[in-house]
Amino acid sequence: MANWQSLVHEQVQKEREAATALLQEWVRHPSVSGAEYSIQESIAKRLASMGLDVDLWVMGGEELIKHPYFVSPRQQFEGSPNVVGVWKGTGGGRSIILNGHVDVVPAGDEAQWEQPPFSGEVLDGKLYGRGATDMKGGNLSSLLAIQVLQALGVKLKGDVIFQSVVEEESGGAGTLSTILRGYKADAALIPEPTNMKIFPKQQGSMWFRLLVKGRSAHGGTRYEGVSAIEKSLLVVQAIGQLEKVRNDRMTDPLYAKLPIPIPINIGVIEGGKWPSSVADLVKLEGRMGVAPGEQMEDAKAEMQAALSALAQIDPWFAEHPVELEWYGARWVPGAVEEDHPLMEILHNQFVAITGERAVVEASPWGTDGGLLTALADTPAIVVGPGVTQVAHYPNEYIELDDVFRCAEIFALTLIEWCGVSES
Amino acid sequence: MANWQSLVHEQVQKEREAATALLQEWVRHPSVSGAEYSIQESIAKRLASMGLDVDLWVMGGEELIKHPYFVSPRQQFEGSPNVVGVWKGTGGGRSIILNGHVDVVPAGDEAQWEQPPFSGEVLDGKLYGRGATDMKGGNLSSLLAIQVLQALGVKLKGDVIFQSVVEEESGGAGTLSTILRGYKADAALIPEPTNMKIFPKQQGSMWFRLLVKGRSAHGGTRYEGVSAIEKSLLVVQAIGQLEKVRNDRMTDPLYAKLPIPIPINIGVIEGGKWPSSVADLVKLEGRMGVAPGEQMEDAKAEMQAALSALAQIDPWFAEHPVELEWYGARWVPGAVEEDHPLMEILHNQFVAITGERAVVEASPWGTDGGLLTALADTPAIVVGPGVTQVAHYPNEYIELDDVFRCAEIFALTLIEWCGVSES
């Protein structure tokens, strides 16, 4: 082990400059949804040059679009290919997926950026740009792990499947397509920005829309109507109560530090059209957290039950039930047991490289790991460089030291997990 | 008296057909805000042909626009003249204003109308069309009262000032302009649709906008933010409490039948942009009722105090006070004492014509009477044909019998109030 550790470390140092340039190139592709072609083509070429079996495809078709886990604002994916590169093992070892997405959220207001949003500029050891932390930096850690092992002449027994996917930010259609294409493995690592914490469990989430009804009247005789705004207060309170009940059940110590492990957030409220009229309709839109191990359908049923119970608080709701619609984005929760063998390997490498024991937590957000666990029998662990606090914000950046430290941990983890062929 | 009563009744019956045709003509002018020219020109010609001193003008100028009671979405009134016709008395009698507006609210969705919205069609004694009830029917009662007295050769001692104004639906700039032009009288009648009830008091109202602040965060870690939606629940509750306190003070028996004499209606709520984000701003828009005799400024101060008191309930509001803006429409409340001599006269004529005592109530909405009372020393009583329930709705109509009954009451009231010259 000690030997591999110092060999890997030295090799990563040698690759540092070229790898930083590569991450800069990746960040300079403004790969927002629908515009991922150029970065994916570049990654495919690189994987091919490394001798991996490369698969680049534009997803689509009924099997995908009609799949119960398919979520996307679009159904056409020209300009947004997926790329998978397989580094075939010699056989007899455990396989692993290194999954990461290349789609980034929009830059937002450019005036709030100190550098242009897709600059890739490096300052004080930080590489700046939209997607640097979420999650091109993590993807580089994965790729570099493979490059370093190849440079050291390592031959792994198990397959390493490098996945560069699209559509994670919209709900995971890219990873769903890899699964439908047949990709699976004995485990997966997803280097989303966890600030190098290990997340064996990831919260899922799904969006809902509620329509709360009232009856219109003139504001001067508002008692002749029924205010949908007043009724929506009761709905918001009922959702708050549901959130409390659901979170009181969350006894998992991984969630001990979170004030609300699986929040229900009502993010949008909109109702009424005229100050002097009683509002007859209010729309609420929100996001419901789903616990690791919980079935999405069970969470949906619990929401519906909470809304139906409103009829007992206020007979208005018996005659005018709140309409519930599940729409838009959805991320499946994921969970790996803490005694999973990949957890122990990761822990050991983490201590070896950083000198400290990794922090283990549960993520407050979903990743594509939920799909891999639920549909591909592939336990997924989320750990990566980058910090959530800068993801989706102006002046997003990543600490380059963390990218390389993570690459070292991944390289050593691949050796342990997949096994090294002596032949 | 008995003599006048039967003479007036017979003359109204003679005028019925022509008067119905005139009301049809008025309703066929689609005199929504900005499009009142043709009806006002027609009315001015008629008043001139009746021998009244006619004044037609397009209002404007600094005195109007900068007046503290000026409220309008526009500052230019081309196409929207006011018309006043004065029937000069012989002297020594009390003067009276007959005030009514010709602006109508938009027709709305034409598909919901059984006849075209400006048809003026008569079916089963009802005349249909936008503005029939609010308030061209009432205006016809006023005009017909003058015509009938003239036909009977009556010469009144006091002046009768017939006012056909614009902009009532937007807050009363038309009547404000008549006041600034110097028109005033010893009393005023306003035949808004009261279903022939007498409203000596009219509720005022004004629009407000509240901005409730929060702090944004990701929905999955919503405890890191502050939801403006949750905070707005507290604001809505505080407004509800304020409404209760204000209405508990309303001991006037005229309001005894109203569940909430001076309602505060929150008609619009809007906040947040994304289901997965914590909303950082919620806008509330509403309409505050103002009691007859209450100063608008006092009501405003009471609202501000209620919002400021939120800081004691939740320290968030101390750091992030709710912003209060008074905007858009405003109607000044009005009040005439119940023992005002015009009240007794009206009551007597009402009994004479209908055989029953009039119902006296306070209106749940404002009229231009508030301005006449507050700024022109002209006590205003609101009484007219037409029913509030159909005003502003599709298939608006007026019962023609009520229009003619009201004309008789008005004609007899003018005789009693202004006095008849024997010379």
Interface residues (C-beta under 8 A of the other chain):
Chain A: Q203 S205 W207 F208 H218 G219 G220 T221 R222 Y223 S227 I229 E230 S232 L233 V236 Q237 G240 L258 P259 I260 P263 N265 I266 G267 V268 I269 E270 G271 G272 K273 W274 P275 S276 S277 V278 A279 V282 E285 G286 R287 G289 G328 A329 P364 W365 T388 H392
Chain B: Q203 S205 W207 F208 H218 G219 G220 T221 R222 Y223 S227 I229 E230 S232 L233 V236 Q237 G240 L258 P259 I260 P263 N265 I266 G267 V268 I269 E270 G271 G272 K273 W274 P275 S276 S277 V278 A279 V282 E285 G286 R287 G289 G328 A329 P364 W365 T388 H392
